[in-house]
Amino acid sequence: MSQTVHLLTHETPDFITPALWTANLYPVNYQIWGKLKEHVHRSQIHDVDQLKSRQIEEWEHFHQVVIDEAVRQWHPRL
């Protein structure tokens, strides 16, 4: 188990372990998360609360076009 998964398992009550993730969603999740991560980490994050709020803020401003493109590419990637 990676250190990140171990930490999240113990510190985040609602965390869903990777064993329960749907494999077919990885291409969509990976592409969207990569773009979201770029926006979230534009500046330094000091703690978990700031990370959470930055993720929510960036998700609210996330362009639907990026999500649509990730979903469109999902089938060919399978």
ZAKOLVO-472106 format. One record per atom (N, C-alpha, C): residue number from 0; atom name; x, y, z. Coordinates in Angstrom, 2 decimals. Layout:
{pos = NUM | site = CA | east = X | north = Y | up = Z}
...
END
This chain:
{pos = 0 | site = N | east = 0.85 | north = -1.17 | up = 0.00}
{pos = 0 | site = CA | east = 0.00 | north = 0.00 | up = 0.00}
{pos = 0 | site = C | east = 0.90 | north = 1.24 | up = 0.00}
{pos = 1 | site = N | east = 0.63 | north = 2.17 | up = -0.88}
{pos = 1 | site = CA | east = 1.47 | north = 3.37 | up = -0.94}
{pos = 1 | site = C | east = 1.27 | north = 4.22 | up = 0.31}
{pos = 2 | site = N | east = 2.22 | north = 5.09 | up = 0.55}
{pos = 2 | site = CA | east = 2.12 | north = 5.97 | up = 1.72}
{pos = 2 | site = C | east = 0.89 | north = 6.86 | up = 1.63}
{pos = 3 | site = N | east = 0.56 | north = 7.31 | up = 0.42}
{pos = 3 | site = CA | east = -0.60 | north = 8.18 | up = 0.23}
{pos = 3 | site = C | east = -1.88 | north = 7.43 | up = 0.56}
{pos = 4 | site = N | east = -2.03 | north = 6.23 | up = 0.03}
{pos = 4 | site = CA | east = -3.23 | north = 5.43 | up = 0.30}
{pos = 4 | site = C | east = -3.31 | north = 5.11 | up = 1.78}
{pos = 5 | site = N | east = -2.20 | north = 4.77 | up = 2.39}
{pos = 5 | site = CA | east = -2.18 | north = 4.48 | up = 3.82}
{pos = 5 | site = C | east = -2.65 | north = 5.70 | up = 4.62}
{pos = 6 | site = N | east = -2.11 | north = 6.86 | up = 4.31}
{pos = 6 | site = CA | east = -2.50 | north = 8.09 | up = 5.00}
{pos = 6 | site = C | east = -3.98 | north = 8.37 | up = 4.82}
{pos = 7 | site = N | east = -4.44 | north = 8.33 | up = 3.57}
{pos = 7 | site = CA | east = -5.85 | north = 8.63 | up = 3.31}
{pos = 7 | site = C | east = -6.79 | north = 7.63 | up = 3.96}
{pos = 8 | site = N | east = -6.39 | north = 6.38 | up = 4.00}
{pos = 8 | site = CA | east = -7.21 | north = 5.34 | up = 4.63}
{pos = 8 | site = C | east = -7.41 | north = 5.64 | up = 6.12}
{pos = 9 | site = N | east = -6.37 | north = 6.13 | up = 6.76}
{pos = 9 | site = CA | east = -6.43 | north = 6.40 | up = 8.20}
{pos = 9 | site = C | east = -6.95 | north = 7.79 | up = 8.55}
{pos = 10 | site = N | east = -6.77 | north = 8.75 | up = 7.66}
{pos = 10 | site = CA | east = -7.12 | north = 10.13 | up = 7.99}
{pos = 10 | site = C | east = -8.42 | north = 10.62 | up = 7.35}
{pos = 11 | site = N | east = -8.91 | north = 9.90 | up = 6.35}
{pos = 11 | site = CA | east = -10.10 | north = 10.34 | up = 5.62}
{pos = 11 | site = C | east = -11.17 | north = 9.26 | up = 5.72}
{pos = 12 | site = N | east = -12.18 | north = 9.48 | up = 6.55}
{pos = 12 | site = CA | east = -13.19 | north = 8.43 | up = 6.77}
{pos = 12 | site = C | east = -13.90 | north = 7.95 | up = 5.51}
{pos = 13 | site = N | east = -14.10 | north = 8.82 | up = 4.54}
{pos = 13 | site = CA | east = -14.85 | north = 8.44 | up = 3.34}
{pos = 13 | site = C | east = -13.95 | north = 7.99 | up = 2.19}
{pos = 14 | site = N | east = -12.67 | north = 7.82 | up = 2.43}
{pos = 14 | site = CA | east = -11.75 | north = 7.45 | up = 1.36}
{pos = 14 | site = C | east = -12.08 | north = 6.06 | up = 0.81}
{pos = 15 | site = N | east = -12.12 | north = 5.97 | up = -0.49}
{pos = 15 | site = CA | east = -12.36 | north = 4.68 | up = -1.16}
{pos = 15 | site = C | east = -11.01 | north = 4.19 | up = -1.66}
{pos = 16 | site = N | east = -10.61 | north = 3.02 | up = -1.22}
{pos = 16 | site = CA | east = -9.29 | north = 2.50 | up = -1.58}
{pos = 16 | site = C | east = -9.23 | north = 2.15 | up = -3.07}
{pos = 17 | site = N | east = -8.03 | north = 2.17 | up = -3.66}
{pos = 17 | site = CA | east = -7.89 | north = 1.88 | up = -5.09}
{pos = 17 | site = C | east = -8.46 | north = 0.52 | up = -5.49}
{pos = 18 | site = N | east = -8.49 | north = -0.44 | up = -4.58}
{pos = 18 | site = CA | east = -9.04 | north = -1.76 | up = -4.91}
{pos = 18 | site = C | east = -10.51 | north = -1.67 | up = -5.32}
{pos = 19 | site = N | east = -11.19 | north = -0.63 | up = -4.87}
{pos = 19 | site = CA | east = -12.62 | north = -0.48 | up = -5.19}
{pos = 19 | site = C | east = -12.88 | north = 0.49 | up = -6.33}
{pos = 20 | site = N | east = -11.83 | north = 1.10 | up = -6.87}
{pos = 20 | site = CA | east = -12.01 | north = 2.02 | up = -7.99}
{pos = 20 | site = C | east = -12.39 | north = 1.23 | up = -9.24}
{pos = 21 | site = N | east = -13.21 | north = 1.81 | up = -10.07}
{pos = 21 | site = CA | east = -13.60 | north = 1.19 | up = -11.32}
{pos = 21 | site = C | east = -12.49 | north = 1.39 | up = -12.35}
{pos = 22 | site = N | east = -11.94 | north = 0.31 | up = -12.84}
{pos = 22 | site = CA | east = -10.82 | north = 0.39 | up = -13.79}
{pos = 22 | site = C | east = -11.18 | north = 1.14 | up = -15.06}
{pos = 23 | site = N | east = -12.41 | north = 1.03 | up = -15.50}
{pos = 23 | site = CA | east = -12.81 | north = 1.68 | up = -16.75}
{pos = 23 | site = C | east = -12.85 | north = 3.20 | up = -16.65}
{pos = 24 | site = N | east = -12.83 | north = 3.73 | up = -15.47}
{pos = 24 | site = CA | east = -12.86 | north = 5.19 | up = -15.31}
{pos = 24 | site = C | east = -11.47 | north = 5.80 | up = -15.26}
{pos = 25 | site = N | east = -10.42 | north = 4.98 | up = -15.16}
{pos = 25 | site = CA | east = -9.07 | north = 5.52 | up = -15.06}
{pos = 25 | site = C | east = -8.71 | north = 6.49 | up = -16.18}
{pos = 26 | site = N | east = -8.97 | north = 6.18 | up = -17.45}
{pos = 26 | site = CA | east = -8.57 | north = 7.14 | up = -18.50}
{pos = 26 | site = C | east = -9.24 | north = 8.50 | up = -18.33}
{pos = 27 | site = N | east = -10.51 | north = 8.50 | up = -17.98}
{pos = 27 | site = CA | east = -11.23 | north = 9.77 | up = -17.80}
{pos = 27 | site = C | east = -10.70 | north = 10.46 | up = -16.55}
{pos = 28 | site = N | east = -10.60 | north = 9.74 | up = -15.46}
{pos = 28 | site = CA | east = -10.14 | north = 10.30 | up = -14.20}
{pos = 28 | site = C | east = -8.73 | north = 10.85 | up = -14.34}
{pos = 29 | site = N | east = -7.85 | north = 10.09 | up = -14.97}
{pos = 29 | site = CA | east = -6.46 | north = 10.50 | up = -15.12}
{pos = 29 | site = C | east = -6.35 | north = 11.81 | up = -15.89}
{pos = 30 | site = N | east = -7.06 | north = 11.90 | up = -16.98}
{pos = 30 | site = CA | east = -6.97 | north = 13.10 | up = -17.82}
{pos = 30 | site = C | east = -7.55 | north = 14.32 | up = -17.11}
{pos = 31 | site = N | east = -8.69 | north = 14.16 | up = -16.46}
{pos = 31 | site = CA | east = -9.31 | north = 15.28 | up = -15.76}
{pos = 31 | site = C | east = -8.46 | north = 15.67 | up = -14.55}
{pos = 32 | site = N | east = -8.02 | north = 14.69 | up = -13.78}
{pos = 32 | site = CA | east = -7.23 | north = 14.98 | up = -12.59}
{pos = 32 | site = C | east = -5.93 | north = 15.69 | up = -12.95}
{pos = 33 | site = N | east = -5.30 | north = 15.28 | up = -14.03}
{pos = 33 | site = CA | east = -4.05 | north = 15.93 | up = -14.45}
{pos = 33 | site = C | east = -4.24 | north = 17.41 | up = -14.71}
{pos = 34 | site = N | east = -5.30 | north = 17.74 | up = -15.41}
{pos = 34 | site = CA | east = -5.58 | north = 19.16 | up = -15.70}
{pos = 34 | site = C | east = -5.96 | north = 19.92 | up = -14.42}
{pos = 35 | site = N | east = -6.80 | north = 19.30 | up = -13.60}
{pos = 35 | site = CA | east = -7.22 | north = 19.94 | up = -12.36}
{pos = 35 | site = C | east = -6.01 | north = 20.16 | up = -11.44}
{pos = 36 | site = N | east = -5.15 | north = 19.16 | up = -11.38}
{pos = 36 | site = CA | east = -3.95 | north = 19.25 | up = -10.54}
{pos = 36 | site = C | east = -3.07 | north = 20.43 | up = -10.96}
{pos = 37 | site = N | east = -2.93 | north = 20.65 | up = -12.25}
{pos = 37 | site = CA | east = -2.15 | north = 21.79 | up = -12.75}
{pos = 37 | site = C | east = -2.69 | north = 23.10 | up = -12.17}
{pos = 38 | site = N | east = -4.00 | north = 23.24 | up = -12.16}
{pos = 38 | site = CA | east = -4.62 | north = 24.47 | up = -11.67}
{pos = 38 | site = C | east = -4.49 | north = 24.59 | up = -10.15}
{pos = 39 | site = N | east = -4.71 | north = 23.49 | up = -9.45}
{pos = 39 | site = CA | east = -4.68 | north = 23.50 | up = -7.98}
{pos = 39 | site = C | east = -3.30 | north = 23.86 | up = -7.46}
{pos = 40 | site = N | east = -2.26 | north = 23.35 | up = -8.11}
{pos = 40 | site = CA | east = -0.90 | north = 23.52 | up = -7.61}
{pos = 40 | site = C | east = -0.14 | north = 24.67 | up = -8.27}
{pos = 41 | site = N | east = -0.86 | north = 25.66 | up = -8.77}
{pos = 41 | site = CA | east = -0.18 | north = 26.83 | up = -9.35}
{pos = 41 | site = C | east = 0.62 | north = 27.60 | up = -8.30}
{pos = 42 | site = N | east = 0.14 | north = 27.55 | up = -7.07}
{pos = 42 | site = CA | east = 0.88 | north = 28.17 | up = -5.98}
{pos = 42 | site = C | east = 0.97 | north = 27.18 | up = -4.82}
{pos = 43 | site = N | east = 1.84 | north = 27.48 | up = -3.89}
{pos = 43 | site = CA | east = 2.11 | north = 26.56 | up = -2.79}
{pos = 43 | site = C | east = 0.87 | north = 26.35 | up = -1.91}
{pos = 44 | site = N | east = 0.68 | north = 25.11 | up = -1.49}
{pos = 44 | site = CA | east = -0.41 | north = 24.74 | up = -0.60}
{pos = 44 | site = C | east = 0.20 | north = 24.42 | up = 0.76}
{pos = 45 | site = N | east = -0.39 | north = 24.99 | up = 1.81}
{pos = 45 | site = CA | east = 0.21 | north = 24.89 | up = 3.14}
{pos = 45 | site = C | east = -0.36 | north = 23.80 | up = 4.03}
{pos = 46 | site = N | east = -1.60 | north = 23.37 | up = 3.77}
{pos = 46 | site = CA | east = -2.18 | north = 22.33 | up = 4.61}
{pos = 46 | site = C | east = -3.34 | north = 21.64 | up = 3.88}
{pos = 47 | site = N | east = -3.87 | north = 20.61 | up = 4.50}
{pos = 47 | site = CA | east = -4.93 | north = 19.81 | up = 3.88}
{pos = 47 | site = C | east = -6.19 | north = 20.64 | up = 3.65}
{pos = 48 | site = N | east = -6.52 | north = 21.51 | up = 4.59}
{pos = 48 | site = CA | east = -7.72 | north = 22.34 | up = 4.42}
{pos = 48 | site = C | east = -7.59 | north = 23.26 | up = 3.20}
{pos = 49 | site = N | east = -6.42 | north = 23.82 | up = 3.02}
{pos = 49 | site = CA | east = -6.20 | north = 24.68 | up = 1.85}
{pos = 49 | site = C | east = -6.26 | north = 23.85 | up = 0.57}
{pos = 50 | site = N | east = -5.74 | north = 22.65 | up = 0.60}
{pos = 50 | site = CA | east = -5.80 | north = 21.77 | up = -0.57}
{pos = 50 | site = C | east = -7.25 | north = 21.47 | up = -0.92}
{pos = 51 | site = N | east = -8.04 | north = 21.11 | up = 0.07}
{pos = 51 | site = CA | east = -9.46 | north = 20.81 | up = -0.17}
{pos = 51 | site = C | east = -10.19 | north = 22.02 | up = -0.76}
{pos = 52 | site = N | east = -9.99 | north = 23.17 | up = -0.16}
{pos = 52 | site = CA | east = -10.71 | north = 24.35 | up = -0.65}
{pos = 52 | site = C | east = -10.24 | north = 24.74 | up = -2.05}
{pos = 53 | site = N | east = -8.94 | north = 24.59 | up = -2.32}
{pos = 53 | site = CA | east = -8.42 | north = 24.90 | up = -3.66}
{pos = 53 | site = C | east = -9.00 | north = 23.93 | up = -4.69}
{pos = 54 | site = N | east = -9.12 | north = 22.65 | up = -4.35}
{pos = 54 | site = CA | east = -9.70 | north = 21.68 | up = -5.28}
{pos = 54 | site = C | east = -11.16 | north = 22.02 | up = -5.58}
{pos = 55 | site = N | east = -11.91 | north = 22.36 | up = -4.56}
{pos = 55 | site = CA | east = -13.31 | north = 22.72 | up = -4.76}
{pos = 55 | site = C | east = -13.43 | north = 23.97 | up = -5.61}
{pos = 56 | site = N | east = -12.63 | north = 24.96 | up = -5.29}
{pos = 56 | site = CA | east = -12.65 | north = 26.22 | up = -6.04}
{pos = 56 | site = C | east = -12.31 | north = 25.99 | up = -7.51}
{pos = 57 | site = N | east = -11.25 | north = 25.24 | up = -7.75}
{pos = 57 | site = CA | east = -10.84 | north = 25.00 | up = -9.14}
{pos = 57 | site = C | east = -11.86 | north = 24.14 | up = -9.88}
{pos = 58 | site = N | east = -12.47 | north = 23.17 | up = -9.20}
{pos = 58 | site = CA | east = -13.48 | north = 22.33 | up = -9.84}
{pos = 58 | site = C | east = -14.68 | north = 23.18 | up = -10.26}
{pos = 59 | site = N | east = -15.06 | north = 24.15 | up = -9.43}
{pos = 59 | site = CA | east = -16.19 | north = 25.01 | up = -9.76}
{pos = 59 | site = C | east = -15.93 | north = 25.85 | up = -11.01}
{pos = 60 | site = N | east = -14.65 | north = 26.12 | up = -11.29}
{pos = 60 | site = CA | east = -14.29 | north = 26.91 | up = -12.47}
{pos = 60 | site = C | east = -13.77 | north = 26.05 | up = -13.62}
{pos = 61 | site = N | east = -13.82 | north = 24.74 | up = -13.43}
{pos = 61 | site = CA | east = -13.30 | north = 23.80 | up = -14.43}
{pos = 61 | site = C | east = -14.18 | north = 23.85 | up = -15.68}
{pos = 62 | site = N | east = -13.56 | north = 23.88 | up = -16.83}
{pos = 62 | site = CA | east = -14.30 | north = 23.98 | up = -18.08}
{pos = 62 | site = C | east = -14.92 | north = 22.65 | up = -18.48}
{pos = 63 | site = N | east = -16.18 | north = 22.68 | up = -18.81}
{pos = 63 | site = CA | east = -16.90 | north = 21.48 | up = -19.23}
{pos = 63 | site = C | east = -16.28 | north = 20.87 | up = -20.48}
{pos = 64 | site = N | east = -15.66 | north = 21.68 | up = -21.30}
{pos = 64 | site = CA | east = -15.03 | north = 21.19 | up = -22.53}
{pos = 64 | site = C | east = -13.96 | north = 20.14 | up = -22.21}
{pos = 65 | site = N | east = -13.20 | north = 20.35 | up = -21.14}
{pos = 65 | site = CA | east = -12.15 | north = 19.41 | up = -20.75}
{pos = 65 | site = C | east = -12.77 | north = 18.07 | up = -20.35}
{pos = 66 | site = N | east = -13.84 | north = 18.13 | up = -19.60}
{pos = 66 | site = CA | east = -14.54 | north = 16.91 | up = -19.17}
{pos = 66 | site = C | east = -15.14 | north = 16.19 | up = -20.37}
{pos = 67 | site = N | east = -15.77 | north = 16.94 | up = -21.25}
{pos = 67 | site = CA | east = -16.37 | north = 16.34 | up = -22.45}
{pos = 67 | site = C | east = -15.31 | north = 15.64 | up = -23.30}
{pos = 68 | site = N | east = -14.16 | north = 16.27 | up = -23.45}
{pos = 68 | site = CA | east = -13.08 | north = 15.69 | up = -24.25}
{pos = 68 | site = C | east = -12.55 | north = 14.40 | up = -23.61}
{pos = 69 | site = N | east = -12.41 | north = 14.39 | up = -22.31}
{pos = 69 | site = CA | east = -11.94 | north = 13.19 | up = -21.61}
{pos = 69 | site = C | east = -12.94 | north = 12.05 | up = -21.80}
{pos = 70 | site = N | east = -14.22 | north = 12.35 | up = -21.71}
{pos = 70 | site = CA | east = -15.25 | north = 11.32 | up = -21.89}
{pos = 70 | site = C | east = -15.24 | north = 10.83 | up = -23.34}
{pos = 71 | site = N | east = -15.07 | north = 11.75 | up = -24.29}
{pos = 71 | site = CA | east = -15.04 | north = 11.38 | up = -25.71}
{pos = 71 | site = C | east = -13.87 | north = 10.44 | up = -26.02}
{pos = 72 | site = N | east = -12.76 | north = 10.64 | up = -25.34}
{pos = 72 | site = CA | east = -11.57 | north = 9.82 | up = -25.58}
{pos = 72 | site = C | east = -11.63 | north = 8.48 | up = -24.83}
{pos = 73 | site = N | east = -12.57 | north = 8.35 | up = -23.92}
{pos = 73 | site = CA | east = -12.66 | north = 7.16 | up = -23.08}
{pos = 73 | site = C | east = -12.84 | north = 5.88 | up = -23.89}
{pos = 74 | site = N | east = -13.78 | north = 5.86 | up = -24.81}
{pos = 74 | site = CA | east = -14.06 | north = 4.66 | up = -25.59}
{pos = 74 | site = C | east = -12.85 | north = 4.22 | up = -26.43}
{pos = 75 | site = N | east = -12.24 | north = 5.11 | up = -27.20}
{pos = 75 | site = CA | east = -11.07 | north = 4.68 | up = -27.98}
{pos = 75 | site = C | east = -9.91 | north = 4.16 | up = -27.11}
{pos = 76 | site = N | east = -9.77 | north = 4.66 | up = -25.91}
{pos = 76 | site = CA | east = -8.69 | north = 4.22 | up = -25.02}
{pos = 76 | site = C | east = -8.93 | north = 2.82 | up = -24.48}
{pos = 77 | site = N | east = -10.20 | north = 2.41 | up = -24.42}
{pos = 77 | site = CA | east = -10.49 | north = 1.06 | up = -23.92}
{pos = 77 | site = C | east = -9.93 | north = 0.05 | up = -24.89}
END
